[in-house]
Amino acid sequence: MDVRTHRRPDGRVVVFPTPPWTSDQARWAAQFARRKGVSVLTHISPDRVDELQILADAGFIAARREVRVDVDVDKALANVGEARLPPGVVAISAADADVDRLRVLDDALRDDIPGTDGWRSTPEEFADETFRTPAFNPATYLVAVEEDTGEYIGLVRIWMNRSGPRIGMFGVLAAHRRRRIALALLARCLLAAREAGHQTATSEYDETNEASARFFERLGAHRTGSILELAPGS
């Protein structure tokens, strides 16, 4: 069966067919979930109506929807470029961070992101996905650190993909929110992206995540589409 699988650090398994989805592929994926006793996910555009029906016939249902957005870098910097880190908080590049402490922060922040709760990377997994990818750029992956304690309290990362910058995770631990930390980090990352010659960045967020929606609204982002996450029904 021409379907690839990838087990994520949260225990969920993402399935990647050779498109388009066929009935055989969809049934295999649903059976794989039952046989292995794991949560299986696939992602598909809502406009692929025929394939959505094939997946529905195999027992897949919509688990959540992500909104896709484009961010005009100049507009975003005009809106948030003056954001500054609060006193006692400094920014460092992920390239200069303690890798294991950064991994723990990443895991903790993912618990508050719809669809990634329970994410627990091994040190090797985290290093592979962070520093050994061509999209990593030290100037666009920043970590907020509390000076007094040295605690890692937040991060923003923009992946510098060949197709253009993508705003990946951004977040701050609950005890340190509402201090404009994420905005200040993002402003620095966006400035670095603009200095590298980029005018637009992309991103996505769960449509139920009101905080992310407000964040991107503040940047002046505009919606470009959506993507469905499907999983076999119980």
N, C-alpha and C positions, 0 to 999 in steps of 0.2 A: 504494500500500500504506500503510495507516494505522499506521505504526510510526515513532516518533521515535528519533533516535540522538544520543548525546552522547559526544564523544571526550574522555577524561580526560587530565590531564597525564602519566599513566604510559603512554599510548599505547593503553590498552584502550578499547573502545567499548561503552557501555551502551545497550541497546535498550529502548524503552518502547512497548509496544503499547497500543492502545485495548482495555482488557480486556473480555472474557476473551481469552486467547490462542486463535487459530484455527490450523488446519493451514497455511493460506496464509501467515499472519504468521510462523509458526515456520520454515517452509521458506525464506521470504524472508530471515529473519535469518541462518540457516545459510549460505545462498548469499552473502549480503553479506560474511560473514566470509571465505569462500573467495575471493570476487572481489576484495576489497580487501586480503587478506593481513593482516588484523588480528585481535586477540583480541576477541571479542564476548562480552559478559556480559549476563545478565538475572537479576533477583532475584524470587523467588516464595515464598509461604508453602507449607510442606510439606502443608498440608491442602487445597490446590487440586489434588486428585488427577487430575482429568480433564485439566487444563491441563498438568500434569507429564507425563502420557502423551503428549499432543500434542507437547510439546517433545522428549521422548525419541524419538518416532517420527521427528522431524526431525534427530536426531543429537546433541541436547544431552545432556550428562552433568553430574552434580554436581561442581563444582570445590571448593566449601567450604561450610561452614554457619556462620552467625552466631547466637549466643545473644542473645536480647533479655531485658533485665532492667529492673525498676523499683527505684528507690532511694528509701527513705523519708529525707527530708532530715534530720529530727530524729534519727533513729536513726544515720544516717551521721555526723552531727556529734558525737553522743555517743561514737561509736567512734573518730573520727580528729580531732576538733576541737582536741585539744591538740597536734597535730603542728606543729612549728616548723621553719623553714628553718635549716640548719646555719650556723655562723658563716662570714662571708665571702660568703654568698649572699643576694641581695635579690630581691624581686618587683616587677615593674613591669607596668602595664597594656599590652596590645598597642597601645592607642591612643597610647602614649608611646614605643613601640619604633621602632627603625630598621626600616622595612618590608622592605628587601632582606635584612637579616640575619635577620629573623624568617622570611622566605620560605625561606632556606637551611636554617634549623633545622627548619622544617616538612618540607621535602623529606628531610632526613637522618633524621628520626624515622620517616617513613613507610616507609623502607627496612626497618625492623624490624617492620612491621605486616603480617600476612598479607593478601595481596591488593592491596597498594598499593606494592610494591617498584618502583623505577624512576620514581617520581613526581617530575617536574621542572616546576614551574610557571613560567610567564613572570611578570614583574612585574605585568602587567595582569591576568592570570588570578588571581593571588594576591590582588590588591587587590579585584577583583570578588567573589571568594568569601569574603573576610574582612570588609572594611569597608563594602562596599556592599550587604550583606544586612540586612534588618530584624532578623534574629536576633542580630546582633552587639551585645554589651554590654561596655563597657570594664571593668566590675567583675567580669565572669565569664570574662574571657580574660586570663590572667596568664602572664608570662614570667619564668623564673628566670635571673638574671644573676650571674655571678661578679664580685665587686667589684674584685678586683685586676686582672683582665685585661679586664673588660667583655664576656667571652664569654657568648653566649646558650646556656644548657645544658639548658633544659627548658621545658615549657609545659603548661598545662591550659586547656581552653576548654569552657565550657558555653554552648551556643546557646540563647538565650531565645526559643524559638519561640512562636507564638500558642497552640499546643496545650500548651505547658508546656516546662520546661527539658529539654534533652538534653545529656548529657555526651558531648562529641565526643572529639577527640584528647586524650590525656594521655601524657606520656612525658618521659624524660630521656636525654641522650646517655650511651652506655655507660660512659664514663670517670667519670661522676658518679652512677651508680646506687647503690642501697642506702644512701642518705643521707636518705630520707624526704622528698625534695624534692617529688615528685608529690603525696604525701599532704598536705603543708603547703599547696601551691598549691590543691589541690582543696578543702581545708577552708575556705579564704578564699572560693573561688568559690561553694561551697554556702551559706556564711553570707550572701553577697550575694543568692543566689537566695531564701533564706528571708526575708530582709529585704524582698524584693520581693513577698512573700506566697505563695510556692510551697512546697508540702509534699512533692511527689514529683518526681523527675527520672527520665528514661529513659536507656537507653544500649544498646549492643550490642558484642559482641566475638567474634572468631573462636574457635570451640570448641576449637581446638588450642592457643590461646594461654594457657598455664598461668599466666603472670605476670598477665595480665588477670583470669583466673578468681580468683586469690588476692586481687587488688586489690578486686574487687567483693565477694568473700566478706568481706573485712575491713570493707567498708562496710555489710554486712548486707543486700545486695541480694537480691531473689528473682527467679527466672526466670519470664518470662511467655510465652515462645514462642521461635520460631527462624525464620530466613529462609534459604533456599537460594540460593546463587549458582551459576548454570548457565552452561556454555560448550559450544560445539560440540566434539565429540570429534575427534581427529585421524584 
